[in-house]
Amino acid sequence: MQSPPNTVTFVTIAQTPAHEITLKEVILGSLGVVGALVVLAILLGGLMSLLLVMWNRRHRPEDDHLPPVVPTA
């Protein structure tokens, strides 16, 4: 049976101070995310409205050839 080696190793862990997040940084970060989402929503809304306008210009309601509505008296 082998005996373990008689060497000792010391390990020292140097702790670096962690960067603390302040309330100001949290609020600024959340406003940045909200701002990006608002810009994205505006862009997607504009794109969707443009597509709907183009669709309505190509497919007018008059082009559906629906029978006229004539009330019977």
PQR file of N, CA, C, O and H, with PARSE charges and radii, in Angstrom:
ATOM      1  N   MET A   1       0.829  -1.168   0.000 -0.4000 1.5000
ATOM      2  CA  MET A   1       0.000   0.000   0.000 -0.0000 2.0000
ATOM      3  C   MET A   1       0.883   1.244   0.000  0.5500 1.7000
ATOM      4  O   MET A   1       1.869   1.333   0.731 -0.5500 1.4000
ATOM      5  N   GLN A   2       0.489   2.221  -0.862 -0.4000 1.5000
ATOM      6  CA  GLN A   2       1.301   3.425  -0.975 -0.0000 2.0000
ATOM      7  C   GLN A   2       0.827   4.459   0.040  0.5500 1.7000
ATOM      8  O   GLN A   2      -0.363   4.579   0.331 -0.5500 1.4000
ATOM      9  H   GLN A   2      -0.312   2.149  -1.456  0.4000 1.0000
ATOM     10  N   SER A   3       1.776   5.182   0.556 -0.4000 1.5000
ATOM     11  CA  SER A   3       1.412   6.266   1.466 -0.0000 2.0000
ATOM     12  C   SER A   3       1.281   7.561   0.650  0.5500 1.7000
ATOM     13  O   SER A   3       1.993   7.732  -0.339 -0.5500 1.4000
ATOM     14  H   SER A   3       2.743   5.085   0.320  0.4000 1.0000
ATOM     15  N   PRO A   4       0.387   8.473   1.047 -0.5600 1.5000
ATOM     16  CA  PRO A   4       0.222   9.713   0.290  0.2800 2.0000
ATOM     17  C   PRO A   4       1.470  10.571   0.380  0.5500 1.7000
ATOM     18  O   PRO A   4       2.230  10.460   1.342 -0.5500 1.4000
ATOM     19  N   PRO A   5       1.692  11.428  -0.611 -0.5600 1.5000
ATOM     20  CA  PRO A   5       2.889  12.271  -0.579  0.2800 2.0000
ATOM     21  C   PRO A   5       2.805  13.266   0.587  0.5500 1.7000
ATOM     22  O   PRO A   5       1.716  13.661   1.004 -0.5500 1.4000
ATOM     23  N   ASN A   6       3.958  13.656   1.097 -0.4000 1.5000
ATOM     24  CA  ASN A   6       4.031  14.514   2.267 -0.0000 2.0000
ATOM     25  C   ASN A   6       4.137  15.997   1.898  0.5500 1.7000
ATOM     26  O   ASN A   6       4.634  16.794   2.694 -0.5500 1.4000
ATOM     27  H   ASN A   6       4.842  13.335   0.759  0.4000 1.0000
ATOM     28  N   THR A   7       3.686  16.368   0.729 -0.4000 1.5000
ATOM     29  CA  THR A   7       3.763  17.776   0.345 -0.0000 2.0000
ATOM     30  C   THR A   7       2.438  18.456   0.667  0.5500 1.7000
ATOM     31  O   THR A   7       1.370  17.855   0.541 -0.5500 1.4000
ATOM     32  H   THR A   7       3.282  15.721   0.082  0.4000 1.0000
ATOM     33  N   VAL A   8       2.520  19.689   1.075 -0.4000 1.5000
ATOM     34  CA  VAL A   8       1.330  20.467   1.423 -0.0000 2.0000
ATOM     35  C   VAL A   8       1.248  21.639   0.460  0.5500 1.7000
ATOM     36  O   VAL A   8       2.243  22.317   0.204 -0.5500 1.4000
ATOM     37  H   VAL A   8       3.388  20.177   1.176  0.4000 1.0000
ATOM     38  N   THR A   9       0.061  21.871  -0.069 -0.4000 1.5000
ATOM     39  CA  THR A   9      -0.141  22.973  -0.996 -0.0000 2.0000
ATOM     40  C   THR A   9      -1.117  23.952  -0.355  0.5500 1.7000
ATOM     41  O   THR A   9      -2.211  23.571   0.060 -0.5500 1.4000
ATOM     42  H   THR A   9      -0.747  21.320   0.139  0.4000 1.0000
ATOM     43  N   PHE A  10      -0.713  25.209  -0.277 -0.4000 1.5000
ATOM     44  CA  PHE A  10      -1.577  26.254   0.253 -0.0000 2.0000
ATOM     45  C   PHE A  10      -2.137  27.057  -0.918  0.5500 1.7000
ATOM     46  O   PHE A  10      -1.410  27.459  -1.826 -0.5500 1.4000
ATOM     47  H   PHE A  10       0.176  25.519  -0.614  0.4000 1.0000
ATOM     48  N   VAL A  11      -3.420  27.274  -0.872 -0.4000 1.5000
ATOM     49  CA  VAL A  11      -4.081  28.062  -1.906 -0.0000 2.0000
ATOM     50  C   VAL A  11      -4.732  29.259  -1.225  0.5500 1.7000
ATOM     51  O   VAL A  11      -5.547  29.108  -0.315 -0.5500 1.4000
ATOM     52  H   VAL A  11      -4.012  26.948  -0.134  0.4000 1.0000
ATOM     53  N   THR A  12      -4.365  30.423  -1.674 -0.4000 1.5000
ATOM     54  CA  THR A  12      -5.011  31.630  -1.146 -0.0000 2.0000
ATOM     55  C   THR A  12      -5.898  32.213  -2.241  0.5500 1.7000
ATOM     56  O   THR A  12      -5.472  32.379  -3.384 -0.5500 1.4000
ATOM     57  H   THR A  12      -3.702  30.545  -2.414  0.4000 1.0000
ATOM     58  N   ILE A  13      -7.114  32.515  -1.879 -0.4000 1.5000
ATOM     59  CA  ILE A  13      -8.077  33.056  -2.834 -0.0000 2.0000
ATOM     60  C   ILE A  13      -8.150  34.552  -2.611  0.5500 1.7000
ATOM     61  O   ILE A  13      -8.551  35.025  -1.547 -0.5500 1.4000
ATOM     62  H   ILE A  13      -7.460  32.381  -0.950  0.4000 1.0000
ATOM     63  N   ALA A  14      -7.757  35.275  -3.625 -0.4000 1.5000
ATOM     64  CA  ALA A  14      -7.816  36.730  -3.545 -0.0000 2.0000
ATOM     65  C   ALA A  14      -9.190  37.166  -4.007  0.5500 1.7000
ATOM     66  O   ALA A  14      -9.547  36.986  -5.172 -0.5500 1.4000
ATOM     67  H   ALA A  14      -7.431  34.890  -4.489  0.4000 1.0000
ATOM     68  N   GLN A  15      -9.953  37.733  -3.106 -0.4000 1.5000
ATOM     69  CA  GLN A  15     -11.299  38.165  -3.449 -0.0000 2.0000
ATOM     70  C   GLN A  15     -11.258  39.592  -3.965  0.5500 1.7000
ATOM     71  O   GLN A  15     -10.793  40.514  -3.295 -0.5500 1.4000
ATOM     72  H   GLN A  15      -9.663  37.879  -2.160  0.4000 1.0000
ATOM     73  N   THR A  16     -11.758  39.735  -5.168 -0.4000 1.5000
ATOM     74  CA  THR A  16     -11.836  41.077  -5.737 -0.0000 2.0000
ATOM     75  C   THR A  16     -13.179  41.674  -5.342  0.5500 1.7000
ATOM     76  O   THR A  16     -14.179  40.956  -5.303 -0.5500 1.4000
ATOM     77  H   THR A  16     -12.136  38.986  -5.712  0.4000 1.0000
ATOM     78  N   PRO A  17     -13.225  42.934  -5.057 -0.5600 1.5000
ATOM     79  CA  PRO A  17     -14.502  43.519  -4.668  0.2800 2.0000
ATOM     80  C   PRO A  17     -15.482  43.494  -5.846  0.5500 1.7000
ATOM     81  O   PRO A  17     -15.140  43.877  -6.965 -0.5500 1.4000
ATOM     82  N   ALA A  18     -16.682  43.044  -5.573 -0.4000 1.5000
ATOM     83  CA  ALA A  18     -17.707  42.952  -6.611 -0.0000 2.0000
ATOM     84  C   ALA A  18     -18.283  44.335  -6.871  0.5500 1.7000
ATOM     85  O   ALA A  18     -18.422  45.151  -5.960 -0.5500 1.4000
ATOM     86  H   ALA A  18     -16.959  42.733  -4.664  0.4000 1.0000
ATOM     87  N   HIS A  19     -18.612  44.576  -8.118 -0.4000 1.5000
ATOM     88  CA  HIS A  19     -19.217  45.842  -8.497 -0.0000 2.0000
ATOM     89  C   HIS A  19     -20.678  45.828  -8.056  0.5500 1.7000
ATOM     90  O   HIS A  19     -21.455  44.986  -8.506 -0.5500 1.4000
ATOM     91  H   HIS A  19     -18.499  43.913  -8.858  0.4000 1.0000
ATOM     92  N   GLU A  20     -21.045  46.736  -7.197 -0.4000 1.5000
ATOM     93  CA  GLU A  20     -22.422  46.788  -6.725 -0.0000 2.0000
ATOM     94  C   GLU A  20     -23.263  47.594  -7.708  0.5500 1.7000
ATOM     95  O   GLU A  20     -22.837  48.628  -8.224 -0.5500 1.4000
ATOM     96  H   GLU A  20     -20.414  47.420  -6.832  0.4000 1.0000
ATOM     97  N   ILE A  21     -24.449  47.099  -7.946 -0.4000 1.5000
ATOM     98  CA  ILE A  21     -25.357  47.770  -8.867 -0.0000 2.0000
ATOM     99  C   ILE A  21     -26.264  48.676  -8.044  0.5500 1.7000
ATOM    100  O   ILE A  21     -26.906  48.241  -7.088 -0.5500 1.4000
ATOM    101  H   ILE A  21     -24.795  46.260  -7.527  0.4000 1.0000
ATOM    102  N   THR A  22     -26.299  49.924  -8.432 -0.4000 1.5000
ATOM    103  CA  THR A  22     -27.121  50.879  -7.709 -0.0000 2.0000
ATOM    104  C   THR A  22     -28.519  50.927  -8.305  0.5500 1.7000
ATOM    105  O   THR A  22     -28.765  50.402  -9.391 -0.5500 1.4000
ATOM    106  H   THR A  22     -25.777  50.278  -9.209  0.4000 1.0000
ATOM    107  N   LEU A  23     -29.422  51.560  -7.584 -0.4000 1.5000
ATOM    108  CA  LEU A  23     -30.789  51.702  -8.048 -0.0000 2.0000
ATOM    109  C   LEU A  23     -30.838  52.516  -9.333  0.5500 1.7000
ATOM    110  O   LEU A  23     -31.659  52.251 -10.211 -0.5500 1.4000
ATOM    111  H   LEU A  23     -29.222  51.986  -6.701  0.4000 1.0000
ATOM    112  N   LYS A  24     -29.973  53.491  -9.439 -0.4000 1.5000
ATOM    113  CA  LYS A  24     -29.913  54.322 -10.642 -0.0000 2.0000
ATOM    114  C   LYS A  24     -29.564  53.472 -11.868  0.5500 1.7000
ATOM    115  O   LYS A  24     -30.159  53.646 -12.931 -0.5500 1.4000
ATOM    116  H   LYS A  24     -29.307  53.706  -8.725  0.4000 1.0000
ATOM    117  N   GLU A  25     -28.617  52.568 -11.724 -0.4000 1.5000
ATOM    118  CA  GLU A  25     -28.226  51.702 -12.843 -0.0000 2.0000
ATOM    119  C   GLU A  25     -29.344  50.746 -13.230  0.5500 1.7000
ATOM    120  O   GLU A  25     -29.532  50.453 -14.411 -0.5500 1.4000
ATOM    121  H   GLU A  25     -28.134  52.426 -10.860  0.4000 1.0000
ATOM    122  N   VAL A  26     -30.088  50.257 -12.242 -0.4000 1.5000
ATOM    123  CA  VAL A  26     -31.208  49.353 -12.527 -0.0000 2.0000
ATOM    124  C   VAL A  26     -32.292  50.096 -13.286  0.5500 1.7000
ATOM    125  O   VAL A  26     -32.837  49.578 -14.261 -0.5500 1.4000
ATOM    126  H   VAL A  26     -29.936  50.495 -11.283  0.4000 1.0000
ATOM    127  N   ILE A  27     -32.610  51.313 -12.844 -0.4000 1.5000
ATOM    128  CA  ILE A  27     -33.659  52.098 -13.512 -0.0000 2.0000
ATOM    129  C   ILE A  27     -33.224  52.464 -14.924  0.5500 1.7000
ATOM    130  O   ILE A  27     -34.025  52.369 -15.854 -0.5500 1.4000
ATOM    131  H   ILE A  27     -32.168  51.734 -12.052  0.4000 1.0000
ATOM    132  N   LEU A  28     -31.973  52.880 -15.105 -0.4000 1.5000
ATOM    133  CA  LEU A  28     -31.494  53.230 -16.445 -0.0000 2.0000
ATOM    134  C   LEU A  28     -31.499  52.015 -17.375  0.5500 1.7000
ATOM    135  O   LEU A  28     -31.840  52.125 -18.553 -0.5500 1.4000
ATOM    136  H   LEU A  28     -31.322  52.957 -14.350  0.4000 1.0000
ATOM    137  N   GLY A  29     -31.123  50.874 -16.840 -0.4000 1.5000
ATOM    138  CA  GLY A  29     -31.137  49.656 -17.651 -0.0000 2.0000
ATOM    139  C   GLY A  29     -32.538  49.262 -18.061  0.5500 1.7000
ATOM    140  O   GLY A  29     -32.766  48.870 -19.205 -0.5500 1.4000
ATOM    141  H   GLY A  29     -30.846  50.785 -15.883  0.4000 1.0000
ATOM    142  N   SER A  30     -33.483  49.363 -17.134 -0.4000 1.5000
ATOM    143  CA  SER A  30     -34.862  49.001 -17.470 -0.0000 2.0000
ATOM    144  C   SER A  30     -35.459  50.003 -18.456  0.5500 1.7000
ATOM    145  O   SER A  30     -36.223  49.617 -19.342 -0.5500 1.4000
ATOM    146  H   SER A  30     -33.298  49.682 -16.204  0.4000 1.0000
ATOM    147  N   LEU A  31     -35.119  51.283 -18.312 -0.4000 1.5000
ATOM    148  CA  LEU A  31     -35.603  52.274 -19.281 -0.0000 2.0000
ATOM    149  C   LEU A  31     -35.018  52.021 -20.664  0.5500 1.7000
ATOM    150  O   LEU A  31     -35.682  52.252 -21.675 -0.5500 1.4000
ATOM    151  H   LEU A  31     -34.499  51.597 -17.592  0.4000 1.0000
ATOM    152  N   GLY A  32     -33.785  51.552 -20.711 -0.4000 1.5000
ATOM    153  CA  GLY A  32     -33.184  51.221 -22.001 -0.0000 2.0000
ATOM    154  C   GLY A  32     -33.902  50.065 -22.672  0.5500 1.7000
ATOM    155  O   GLY A  32     -34.129  50.089 -23.882 -0.5500 1.4000
ATOM    156  H   GLY A  32     -33.246  51.365 -19.890  0.4000 1.0000
ATOM    157  N   VAL A  33     -34.262  49.051 -21.889 -0.4000 1.5000
ATOM    158  CA  VAL A  33     -34.980  47.905 -22.449 -0.0000 2.0000
ATOM    159  C   VAL A  33     -36.369  48.333 -22.903  0.5500 1.7000
ATOM    160  O   VAL A  33     -36.817  47.950 -23.983 -0.5500 1.4000
ATOM    161  H   VAL A  33     -34.078  49.032 -20.907  0.4000 1.0000
ATOM    162  N   VAL A  34     -37.047  49.123 -22.083 -0.4000 1.5000
ATOM    163  CA  VAL A  34     -38.387  49.583 -22.440 -0.0000 2.0000
ATOM    164  C   VAL A  34     -38.320  50.478 -23.683  0.5500 1.7000
ATOM    165  O   VAL A  34     -39.172  50.382 -24.566 -0.5500 1.4000
ATOM    166  H   VAL A  34     -36.682  49.434 -21.205  0.4000 1.0000
ATOM    167  N   GLY A  35     -37.316  51.336 -23.747 -0.4000 1.5000
ATOM    168  CA  GLY A  35     -37.163  52.193 -24.922 -0.0000 2.0000
ATOM    169  C   GLY A  35     -36.940  51.385 -26.184  0.5500 1.7000
ATOM    170  O   GLY A  35     -37.500  51.701 -27.234 -0.5500 1.4000
ATOM    171  H   GLY A  35     -36.624  51.414 -23.030  0.4000 1.0000
ATOM    172  N   ALA A  36     -36.131  50.349 -26.091 -0.4000 1.5000
ATOM    173  CA  ALA A  36     -35.888  49.501 -27.266 -0.0000 2.0000
ATOM    174  C   ALA A  36     -37.166  48.786 -27.687  0.5500 1.7000
ATOM    175  O   ALA A  36     -37.434  48.652 -28.881 -0.5500 1.4000
ATOM    176  H   ALA A  36     -35.676  50.092 -25.239  0.4000 1.0000
ATOM    177  N   LEU A  37     -37.959  48.325 -26.720 -0.4000 1.5000
ATOM    178  CA  LEU A  37     -39.217  47.662 -27.052 -0.0000 2.0000
ATOM    179  C   LEU A  37     -40.220  48.634 -27.670  0.5500 1.7000
ATOM    180  O   LEU A  37     -40.969  48.260 -28.572 -0.5500 1.4000
ATOM    181  H   LEU A  37     -37.742  48.433 -25.750  0.4000 1.0000
ATOM    182  N   VAL A  38     -40.239  49.875 -27.192 -0.4000 1.5000
ATOM    183  CA  VAL A  38     -41.148  50.873 -27.764 -0.0000 2.0000
ATOM    184  C   VAL A  38     -40.749  51.177 -29.207  0.5500 1.7000
ATOM    185  O   VAL A  38     -41.609  51.253 -30.084 -0.5500 1.4000
ATOM    186  H   VAL A  38     -39.631  50.179 -26.459  0.4000 1.0000
ATOM    187  N   VAL A  39     -39.475  51.347 -29.452 -0.4000 1.5000
ATOM    188  CA  VAL A  39     -39.017  51.608 -30.821 -0.0000 2.0000
ATOM    189  C   VAL A  39     -39.354  50.432 -31.731  0.5500 1.7000
ATOM    190  O   VAL A  39     -39.793  50.628 -32.864 -0.5500 1.4000
ATOM    191  H   VAL A  39     -38.777  51.285 -28.739  0.4000 1.0000
ATOM    192  N   LEU A  40     -39.153  49.220 -31.242 -0.4000 1.5000
ATOM    193  CA  LEU A  40     -39.480  48.036 -32.030 -0.0000 2.0000
ATOM    194  C   LEU A  40     -40.980  47.973 -32.315  0.5500 1.7000
ATOM    195  O   LEU A  40     -41.384  47.637 -33.428 -0.5500 1.4000
ATOM    196  H   LEU A  40     -38.797  49.060 -30.321  0.4000 1.0000
ATOM    197  N   ALA A  41     -41.803  48.291 -31.320 -0.4000 1.5000
ATOM    198  CA  ALA A  41     -43.253  48.270 -31.526 -0.0000 2.0000
ATOM    199  C   ALA A  41     -43.681  49.327 -32.538  0.5500 1.7000
ATOM    200  O   ALA A  41     -44.559  49.072 -33.361 -0.5500 1.4000
ATOM    201  H   ALA A  41     -41.474  48.563 -30.415  0.4000 1.0000
ATOM    202  N   ILE A  42     -43.075  50.506 -32.488 -0.4000 1.5000
ATOM    203  CA  ILE A  42     -43.413  51.555 -33.451 -0.0000 2.0000
ATOM    204  C   ILE A  42     -43.020  51.138 -34.863  0.5500 1.7000
ATOM    205  O   ILE A  42     -43.780  51.348 -35.809 -0.5500 1.4000
ATOM    206  H   ILE A  42     -42.361  50.714 -31.819  0.4000 1.0000
ATOM    207  N   LEU A  43     -41.842  50.550 -35.007 -0.4000 1.5000
ATOM    208  CA  LEU A  43     -41.403  50.111 -36.331 -0.0000 2.0000
ATOM    209  C   LEU A  43     -42.293  48.997 -36.878  0.5500 1.7000
ATOM    210  O   LEU A  43     -42.674  49.025 -38.048 -0.5500 1.4000
ATOM    211  H   LEU A  43     -41.226  50.379 -34.238  0.4000 1.0000
ATOM    212  N   LEU A  44     -42.623  48.023 -36.042 -0.4000 1.5000
ATOM    213  CA  LEU A  44     -43.478  46.930 -36.504 -0.0000 2.0000
ATOM    214  C   LEU A  44     -44.895  47.425 -36.799  0.5500 1.7000
ATOM    215  O   LEU A  44     -45.531  46.954 -37.742 -0.5500 1.4000
ATOM    216  H   LEU A  44     -42.313  48.000 -35.092  0.4000 1.0000
ATOM    217  N   GLY A  45     -45.393  48.375 -35.995 -0.4000 1.5000
ATOM    218  CA  GLY A  45     -46.712  48.950 -36.268 -0.0000 2.0000
ATOM    219  C   GLY A  45     -46.729  49.710 -37.577  0.5500 1.7000
ATOM    220  O   GLY A  45     -47.689  49.613 -38.341 -0.5500 1.4000
ATOM    221  H   GLY A  45     -44.876  48.757 -35.229  0.4000 1.0000
ATOM    222  N   GLY A  46     -45.668  50.471 -37.844 -0.4000 1.5000
ATOM    223  CA  GLY A  46     -45.580  51.190 -39.112 -0.0000 2.0000
ATOM    224  C   GLY A  46     -45.499  50.247 -40.290  0.5500 1.7000
ATOM    225  O   GLY A  46     -46.121  50.487 -41.325 -0.5500 1.4000
ATOM    226  H   GLY A  46     -44.888  50.550 -37.223  0.4000 1.0000
ATOM    227  N   LEU A  47     -44.744  49.186 -40.146 -0.4000 1.5000
ATOM    228  CA  LEU A  47     -44.637  48.195 -41.216 -0.0000 2.0000
ATOM    229  C   LEU A  47     -45.976  47.517 -41.465  0.5500 1.7000
ATOM    230  O   LEU A  47     -46.370  47.309 -42.613 -0.5500 1.4000
ATOM    231  H   LEU A  47     -44.238  48.991 -39.305  0.4000 1.0000
ATOM    232  N   MET A  48     -46.673  47.172 -40.389 -0.4000 1.5000
ATOM    233  CA  MET A  48     -47.969  46.515 -40.536 -0.0000 2.0000
ATOM    234  C   MET A  48     -48.985  47.444 -41.184  0.5500 1.7000
ATOM    235  O   MET A  48     -49.766  47.013 -42.033 -0.5500 1.4000
ATOM    236  H   MET A  48     -46.353  47.341 -39.456  0.4000 1.0000
ATOM    237  N   SER A  49     -48.983  48.717 -40.793 -0.4000 1.5000
ATOM    238  CA  SER A  49     -49.925  49.657 -41.398 -0.0000 2.0000
ATOM    239  C   SER A  49     -49.606  49.866 -42.882  0.5500 1.7000
ATOM    240  O   SER A  49     -50.516  49.979 -43.704 -0.5500 1.4000
ATOM    241  H   SER A  49     -48.348  49.067 -40.104  0.4000 1.0000
ATOM    242  N   LEU A  50     -48.324  49.917 -43.219 -0.4000 1.5000
ATOM    243  CA  LEU A  50     -47.941  50.051 -44.621 -0.0000 2.0000
ATOM    244  C   LEU A  50     -48.409  48.844 -45.433  0.5500 1.7000
ATOM    245  O   LEU A  50     -48.910  48.996 -46.546 -0.5500 1.4000
ATOM    246  H   LEU A  50     -47.585  49.825 -42.552  0.4000 1.0000
ATOM    247  N   LEU A  51     -48.245  47.662 -44.878 -0.4000 1.5000
ATOM    248  CA  LEU A  51     -48.703  46.456 -45.578 -0.0000 2.0000
ATOM    249  C   LEU A  51     -50.215  46.447 -45.740  0.5500 1.7000
ATOM    250  O   LEU A  51     -50.720  46.029 -46.782 -0.5500 1.4000
ATOM    251  H   LEU A  51     -47.837  47.538 -43.974  0.4000 1.0000
ATOM    252  N   LEU A  52     -50.951  46.904 -44.719 -0.4000 1.5000
ATOM    253  CA  LEU A  52     -52.410  46.939 -44.830 -0.0000 2.0000
ATOM    254  C   LEU A  52     -52.870  47.965 -45.853  0.5500 1.7000
ATOM    255  O   LEU A  52     -53.822  47.709 -46.591 -0.5500 1.4000
ATOM    256  H   LEU A  52     -50.541  47.244 -43.872  0.4000 1.0000
ATOM    257  N   VAL A  53     -52.217  49.119 -45.916 -0.4000 1.5000
ATOM    258  CA  VAL A  53     -52.573  50.127 -46.913 -0.0000 2.0000
ATOM    259  C   VAL A  53     -52.298  49.589 -48.310  0.5500 1.7000
ATOM    260  O   VAL A  53     -53.121  49.758 -49.209 -0.5500 1.4000
ATOM    261  H   VAL A  53     -51.444  49.327 -45.316  0.4000 1.0000
ATOM    262  N   MET A  54     -51.159  48.947 -48.502 -0.4000 1.5000
ATOM    263  CA  MET A  54     -50.851  48.382 -49.816 -0.0000 2.0000
ATOM    264  C   MET A  54     -51.853  47.293 -50.185  0.5500 1.7000
ATOM    265  O   MET A  54     -52.260  47.205 -51.343 -0.5500 1.4000
ATOM    266  H   MET A  54     -50.490  48.810 -47.771  0.4000 1.0000
ATOM    267  N   TRP A  55     -52.259  46.461 -49.225 -0.4000 1.5000
ATOM    268  CA  TRP A  55     -53.233  45.400 -49.468 -0.0000 2.0000
ATOM    269  C   TRP A  55     -54.581  45.995 -49.867  0.5500 1.7000
ATOM    270  O   TRP A  55     -55.228  45.512 -50.797 -0.5500 1.4000
ATOM    271  H   TRP A  55     -51.929  46.533 -48.284  0.4000 1.0000
ATOM    272  N   ASN A  56     -55.004  47.056 -49.152 -0.4000 1.5000
ATOM    273  CA  ASN A  56     -56.295  47.669 -49.465 -0.0000 2.0000
ATOM    274  C   ASN A  56     -56.280  48.389 -50.807  0.5500 1.7000
ATOM    275  O   ASN A  56     -57.321  48.493 -51.456 -0.5500 1.4000
ATOM    276  H   ASN A  56     -54.479  47.448 -48.397  0.4000 1.0000
ATOM    277  N   ARG A  57     -55.143  48.880 -51.230 -0.4000 1.5000
ATOM    278  CA  ARG A  57     -55.064  49.517 -52.544 -0.0000 2.0000
ATOM    279  C   ARG A  57     -55.170  48.479 -53.660  0.5500 1.7000
ATOM    280  O   ARG A  57     -55.716  48.774 -54.724 -0.5500 1.4000
ATOM    281  H   ARG A  57     -54.298  48.796 -50.703  0.4000 1.0000
ATOM    282  N   ARG A  58     -54.668  47.299 -53.439 -0.4000 1.5000
ATOM    283  CA  ARG A  58     -54.740  46.246 -54.462 -0.0000 2.0000
ATOM    284  C   ARG A  58     -56.086  45.541 -54.451  0.5500 1.7000
ATOM    285  O   ARG A  58     -56.595  45.162 -55.506 -0.5500 1.4000
ATOM    286  H   ARG A  58     -54.224  47.060 -52.575  0.4000 1.0000
ATOM    287  N   HIS A  59     -56.663  45.361 -53.280 -0.4000 1.5000
ATOM    288  CA  HIS A  59     -57.908  44.600 -53.140 -0.0000 2.0000
ATOM    289  C   HIS A  59     -58.980  45.523 -52.568  0.5500 1.7000
ATOM    290  O   HIS A  59     -59.280  45.483 -51.375 -0.5500 1.4000
ATOM    291  H   HIS A  59     -56.249  45.669 -52.423  0.4000 1.0000
ATOM    292  N   ARG A  60     -59.540  46.338 -53.423 -0.4000 1.5000
ATOM    293  CA  ARG A  60     -60.577  47.280 -52.992 -0.0000 2.0000
ATOM    294  C   ARG A  60     -61.865  46.515 -52.675  0.5500 1.7000
ATOM    295  O   ARG A  60     -62.123  45.453 -53.241 -0.5500 1.4000
ATOM    296  H   ARG A  60     -59.296  46.371 -54.392  0.4000 1.0000
ATOM    297  N   PRO A  61     -62.660  47.066 -51.772 -0.5600 1.5000
ATOM    298  CA  PRO A  61     -63.941  46.397 -51.473  0.2800 2.0000
ATOM    299  C   PRO A  61     -64.864  46.337 -52.689  0.5500 1.7000
ATOM    300  O   PRO A  61     -65.691  45.431 -52.789 -0.5500 1.4000
ATOM    301  N   GLU A  62     -64.735  47.285 -53.608 -0.4000 1.5000
ATOM    302  CA  GLU A  62     -65.577  47.265 -54.800 -0.0000 2.0000
ATOM    303  C   GLU A  62     -65.225  46.097 -55.723  0.5500 1.7000
ATOM    304  O   GLU A  62     -66.044  45.671 -56.538 -0.5500 1.4000
ATOM    305  H   GLU A  62     -64.063  48.021 -53.527  0.4000 1.0000
ATOM    306  N   ASP A  63     -64.019  45.594 -55.591 -0.4000 1.5000
ATOM    307  CA  ASP A  63     -63.566  44.515 -56.460 -0.0000 2.0000
ATOM    308  C   ASP A  63     -64.075  43.146 -56.016  0.5500 1.7000
ATOM    309  O   ASP A  63     -63.818  42.148 -56.689 -0.5500 1.4000
ATOM    310  H   ASP A  63     -63.354  45.940 -54.929  0.4000 1.0000
ATOM    311  N   ASP A  64     -64.785  43.085 -54.905 -0.4000 1.5000
ATOM    312  CA  ASP A  64     -65.253  41.791 -54.414 -0.0000 2.0000
ATOM    313  C   ASP A  64     -66.442  41.272 -55.207  0.5500 1.7000
ATOM    314  O   ASP A  64     -66.761  40.084 -55.148 -0.5500 1.4000
ATOM    315  H   ASP A  64     -64.993  43.895 -54.358  0.4000 1.0000
ATOM    316  N   HIS A  65     -67.107  42.169 -55.958 -0.4000 1.5000
ATOM    317  CA  HIS A  65     -68.249  41.814 -56.791 -0.0000 2.0000
ATOM    318  C   HIS A  65     -69.355  41.154 -55.959  0.5500 1.7000
ATOM    319  O   HIS A  65     -69.928  40.133 -56.340 -0.5500 1.4000
ATOM    320  H   HIS A  65     -66.847  43.134 -56.006  0.4000 1.0000
ATOM    321  N   LEU A  66     -69.619  41.755 -54.857 -0.4000 1.5000
ATOM    322  CA  LEU A  66     -70.704  41.251 -54.029 -0.0000 2.0000
ATOM    323  C   LEU A  66     -72.033  41.707 -54.626  0.5500 1.7000
ATOM    324  O   LEU A  66     -72.085  42.771 -55.244 -0.5500 1.4000
ATOM    325  H   LEU A  66     -69.153  42.584 -54.548  0.4000 1.0000
ATOM    326  N   PRO A  67     -73.088  40.948 -54.463 -0.5600 1.5000
ATOM    327  CA  PRO A  67     -74.368  41.388 -54.997  0.2800 2.0000
ATOM    328  C   PRO A  67     -74.855  42.609 -54.240  0.5500 1.7000
ATOM    329  O   PRO A  67     -74.605  42.748 -53.043 -0.5500 1.4000
ATOM    330  N   PRO A  68     -75.551  43.490 -54.938 -0.5600 1.5000
ATOM    331  CA  PRO A  68     -76.024  44.694 -54.244  0.2800 2.0000
ATOM    332  C   PRO A  68     -77.082  44.346 -53.217  0.5500 1.7000
ATOM    333  O   PRO A  68     -77.862  43.409 -53.388 -0.5500 1.4000
ATOM    334  N   VAL A  69     -77.089  45.111 -52.164 -0.4000 1.5000
ATOM    335  CA  VAL A  69     -78.089  44.908 -51.134 -0.0000 2.0000
ATOM    336  C   VAL A  69     -79.280  45.783 -51.477  0.5500 1.7000
ATOM    337  O   VAL A  69     -79.181  47.010 -51.480 -0.5500 1.4000
ATOM    338  H   VAL A  69     -76.455  45.872 -52.025  0.4000 1.0000
ATOM    339  N   VAL A  70     -80.431  45.131 -51.771 -0.4000 1.5000
ATOM    340  CA  VAL A  70     -81.638  45.853 -52.134 -0.0000 2.0000
ATOM    341  C   VAL A  70     -82.710  45.475 -51.123  0.5500 1.7000
ATOM    342  O   VAL A  70     -83.141  44.324 -51.050 -0.5500 1.4000
ATOM    343  H   VAL A  70     -80.511  44.134 -51.769  0.4000 1.0000
ATOM    344  N   PRO A  71     -83.123  46.452 -50.357 -0.5600 1.5000
ATOM    345  CA  PRO A  71     -84.173  46.106 -49.377  0.2800 2.0000
ATOM    346  C   PRO A  71     -85.503  45.841 -50.082  0.5500 1.7000
ATOM    347  O   PRO A  71     -85.898  46.580 -50.983 -0.5500 1.4000
ATOM    348  N   THR A  72     -86.152  44.832 -49.682 -0.4000 1.5000
ATOM    349  CA  THR A  72     -87.459  44.508 -50.269 -0.0000 2.0000
ATOM    350  C   THR A  72     -88.520  45.143 -49.409  0.5500 1.7000
ATOM    351  O   THR A  72     -88.517  45.022 -48.184 -0.5500 1.4000
ATOM    352  H   THR A  72     -85.832  44.231 -48.950  0.4000 1.0000
ATOM    353  N   ALA A  73     -89.425  45.823 -50.077 -0.4000 1.5000
ATOM    354  CA  ALA A  73     -90.465  46.521 -49.306 -0.0000 2.0000
ATOM    355  C   ALA A  73     -91.760  45.777 -49.352  0.5500 1.7000
ATOM    356  O   ALA A  73     -92.745  46.217 -48.759 -0.5500 1.4000
ATOM    357  H   ALA A  73     -89.427  45.922 -51.072  0.4000 1.0000
TER
END
